[in-house]
Amino acid sequence: MKTLIIASLLVVASSCATKQKFLDATAVSMTHQSLEPGQNLVEIGDVESEFCTDQWNDKGAIGLMDEVISGAQKKSGADFITNASFWRAGNCVTVTGTGKKIAAVAQAASLPVKKNKKK
């Protein structure tokens, strides 16, 4: 009986520590909904971030993806994370992907500068 209990506990403990992918997304951002016409994305490198809940104080898994995306953007300086993969292990969520920044609108640089007229 003791062996069965110990084996059950080991199975439960190992399943909690297993990292499982639960979502792939083309692009995610907590700061931008979309690109403006004429804007492009410039790759800045790989990004990865992890957010873990405090299992004793938090009320569940609500907002884990928001927190991990926000953390990855702050840490890397990215405006968007492309090819994003989300992983869950226990009470933690991890995001991996490619960080990209919004490039300046090329058309804005070619517009004439308006000068203020003095009265």
DRENLUMZA-821184 format. One line per field, with one value per residue: residue in one letter; residue number from 1; x, y, z of N, C-alpha, C in turn. Coordinates in steps of 0.05 Angstrom, whole numbers, always signed. Example, Ala and Ser with C-alpha at 12.3 -4.5 7.8 and 13.67 -1.06 7.14 Angstrom:
BEGIN
res = (A:S)
n = (1:2)
npx = (+264:+257)
npy = (-114:-45)
npz = (+156:+142)
capx = (+246:+273)
capy = (-90:-21)
capz = (+156:+143)
cpx = (+264:+258)
cpy = (-66:+1)
cpz = (+156:+157)
END
This chain:
BEGIN
res = (M:K:T:L:I:I:A:S:L:L:V:V:A:S:S:C:A:T:K:Q:K:F:L:D:A:T:A:V:S:M:T:H:Q:S:L:E:P:G:Q:N:L:V:E:I:G:D:V:E:S:E:F:C:T:D:Q:W:N:D:K:G:A:I:G:L:M:D:E:V:I:S:G:A:Q:K:K:S:G:A:D:F:I:T:N:A:S:F:W:R:A:G:N:C:V:T:V:T:G:T:G:K:K:I:A:A:V:A:Q:A:A:S:L:P:V:K:K:N:K:K:K)
n = (1:2:3:4:5:6:7:8:9:10:11:12:13:14:15:16:17:18:19:20:21:22:23:24:25:26:27:28:29:30:31:32:33:34:35:36:37:38:39:40:41:42:43:44:45:46:47:48:49:50:51:52:53:54:55:56:57:58:59:60:61:62:63:64:65:66:67:68:69:70:71:72:73:74:75:76:77:78:79:80:81:82:83:84:85:86:87:88:89:90:91:92:93:94:95:96:97:98:99:100:101:102:103:104:105:106:107:108:109:110:111:112:113:114:115:116:117:118:119)
npx = (+16:+39:+77:+45:+21:+66:+85:+42:+44:+94:+82:+43:+74:+113:+82:+65:+111:+122:+135:+90:+68:+18:-2:+8:+24:+19:+32:+40:+23:+23:+22:+9:-43:-44:-7:+5:-13:+40:+79:+132:+160:+219:+267:+292:+315:+316:+266:+248:+208:+184:+129:+105:+54:+37:+22:-4:-27:-51:-110:-117:-107:-116:-98:-45:-20:-22:+13:+62:+72:+75:+119:+160:+162:+178:+228:+257:+249:+216:+164:+127:+118:+135:+119:+105:+108:+74:+83:+68:+84:+72:+54:+71:+80:+110:+136:+163:+196:+205:+230:+206:+212:+175:+186:+204:+158:+167:+147:+136:+184:+195:+159:+144:+167:+125:+127:+118:+82:+98:+60)
npy = (-24:+25:+31:+39:+88:+122:+116:+139:+192:+207:+205:+246:+290:+291:+302:+353:+382:+378:+408:+437:+454:+501:+538:+568:+628:+676:+731:+772:+824:+869:+922:+944:+942:+935:+946:+1011:+1037:+1032:+1022:+979:+918:+907:+859:+844:+803:+740:+727:+712:+697:+687:+677:+666:+645:+659:+607:+606:+656:+677:+678:+639:+623:+668:+719:+704:+698:+751:+776:+748:+762:+818:+822:+799:+837:+883:+868:+858:+901:+898:+912:+878:+807:+756:+693:+667:+622:+589:+562:+517:+501:+472:+522:+562:+603:+607:+646:+643:+669:+713:+777:+840:+907:+966:+997:+1063:+1103:+1107:+1145:+1190:+1215:+1238:+1279:+1350:+1398:+1436:+1504:+1548:+1607:+1673:+1722)
npz = (+0:+17:-23:-68:-56:-53:-106:-134:-115:-137:-192:-196:-179:-218:-264:-254:-261:-314:-375:-419:-483:-499:-534:-597:-629:-682:-676:-619:-572:-518:-520:-569:-618:-673:-734:-762:-827:-873:-834:-811:-785:-748:-736:-671:-643:-606:-556:-489:-433:-367:-324:-259:-216:-148:-113:-65:-54:-101:-143:-182:-252:-283:-327:-334:-385:-403:-366:-376:-430:-426:-392:-424:-465:-438:-418:-465:-498:-542:-589:-611:-606:-647:-677:-630:-576:-525:-461:-408:-342:-283:-239:-273:-332:-394:-447:-512:-569:-626:-620:-642:-666:-680:-741:-761:-796:-864:-899:-868:-859:-907:-914:-919:-871:-830:-817:-763:-768:-750:-717)
capx = (+0:+56:+89:+25:+18:+91:+85:+21:+55:+115:+69:+31:+95:+127:+64:+64:+136:+125:+130:+72:+60:-11:-11:+26:+11:+34:+43:+26:+33:+7:+23:-1:-64:-37:+11:-7:-5:+67:+98:+144:+172:+247:+274:+313:+326:+298:+257:+237:+201:+168:+114:+94:+35:+42:+0:-18:-41:-65:-136:-119:-90:-125:-78:-17:-9:-17:+37:+86:+77:+84:+147:+179:+165:+194:+255:+271:+244:+201:+136:+112:+132:+125:+124:+105:+99:+68:+87:+60:+97:+62:+40:+87:+76:+134:+133:+187:+190:+223:+223:+207:+205:+162:+204:+193:+143:+185:+134:+137:+210:+196:+140:+156:+163:+110:+139:+99:+84:+96:+41)
capy = (+0:+48:+33:+50:+117:+135:+117:+159:+219:+213:+211:+272:+310:+294:+314:+382:+395:+375:+433:+431:+476:+502:+557:+582:+652:+689:+755:+782:+849:+881:+951:+952:+925:+929:+966:+1032:+1035:+1041:+1013:+953:+907:+901:+838:+851:+779:+721:+735:+691:+707:+669:+688:+646:+654:+650:+588:+610:+682:+684:+665:+623:+627:+690:+740:+694:+705:+780:+782:+738:+778:+844:+819:+795:+862:+902:+858:+858:+926:+892:+921:+853:+781:+740:+664:+663:+596:+591:+537:+517:+481:+478:+548:+581:+605:+617:+653:+645:+679:+733:+804:+858:+934:+980:+1015:+1089:+1105:+1119:+1168:+1213:+1228:+1253:+1301:+1376:+1407:+1460:+1524:+1566:+1636:+1692:+1743)
capz = (+0:+18:-49:-86:-49:-62:-135:-142:-110:-157:-218:-193:-177:-244:-283:-249:-270:-343:-391:-440:-500:-501:-554:-616:-640:-702:-664:-595:-560:-497:-523:-595:-629:-701:-746:-779:-855:-878:-814:-814:-761:-751:-716:-652:-631:-592:-529:-472:-407:-351:-302:-242:-196:-121:-110:-39:-53:-126:-145:-206:-275:-299:-332:-337:-412:-404:-351:-388:-454:-417:-381:-446:-480:-421:-416:-491:-513:-566:-592:-617:-605:-668:-674:-601:-565:-496:-447:-380:-324:-257:-238:-289:-360:-408:-475:-528:-596:-638:-613:-664:-660:-702:-755:-767:-821:-884:-911:-849:-862:-932:-914:-912:-844:-829:-799:-751:-777:-728:-723)
cpx = (+17:+70:+71:+22:+42:+92:+65:+31:+77:+103:+57:+52:+109:+109:+62:+89:+140:+118:+113:+65:+30:-20:+13:+11:+30:+48:+26:+39:+13:+6:+12:-22:-56:-17:-5:+2:+23:+88:+107:+155:+201:+254:+296:+325:+306:+291:+246:+231:+184:+154:+102:+76:+45:+18:-16:-35:-58:-91:-139:-101:-98:-103:-49:-5:-4:+9:+62:+93:+88:+113:+167:+183:+182:+223:+271:+269:+228:+173:+117:+130:+119:+133:+124:+94:+96:+69:+78:+74:+88:+46:+55:+79:+101:+126:+161:+179:+212:+213:+225:+198:+192:+182:+189:+179:+161:+173:+136:+163:+211:+176:+153:+149:+147:+123:+116:+103:+81:+77:+51)
cpy = (+25:+53:+46:+80:+132:+138:+137:+187:+226:+219:+239:+294:+313:+306:+344:+396:+392:+400:+425:+456:+477:+522:+566:+605:+666:+714:+763:+807:+858:+912:+961:+932:+917:+950:+986:+1027:+1047:+1032:+985:+944:+900:+881:+848:+827:+762:+733:+711:+704:+686:+684:+665:+658:+645:+632:+592:+636:+688:+667:+649:+632:+651:+711:+730:+701:+735:+787:+772:+754:+805:+843:+815:+821:+882:+894:+862:+885:+922:+904:+898:+829:+764:+711:+656:+635:+599:+563:+539:+495:+488:+503:+570:+580:+618:+624:+654:+655:+698:+761:+822:+886:+946:+1000:+1042:+1089:+1120:+1145:+1193:+1228:+1245:+1276:+1328:+1384:+1434:+1479:+1541:+1595:+1654:+1714:+1770)
cpz = (+0:-9:-69:-81:-58:-92:-146:-138:-130:-184:-217:-193:-204:-265:-279:-260:-300:-357:-415:-456:-502:-522:-571:-628:-660:-691:-640:-586:-539:-501:-549:-605:-658:-710:-762:-808:-859:-857:-820:-788:-767:-728:-698:-638:-616:-564:-515:-445:-393:-329:-286:-221:-169:-114:-84:-39:-78:-128:-171:-228:-293:-302:-335:-364:-414:-389:-364:-414:-446:-407:-403:-462:-464:-421:-442:-505:-538:-565:-597:-613:-627:-664:-645:-594:-535:-484:-419:-365:-296:-256:-253:-318:-372:-437:-488:-556:-605:-632:-638:-655:-685:-714:-760:-794:-841:-896:-894:-853:-887:-934:-907:-884:-845:-809:-788:-760:-753:-736:-714)
END
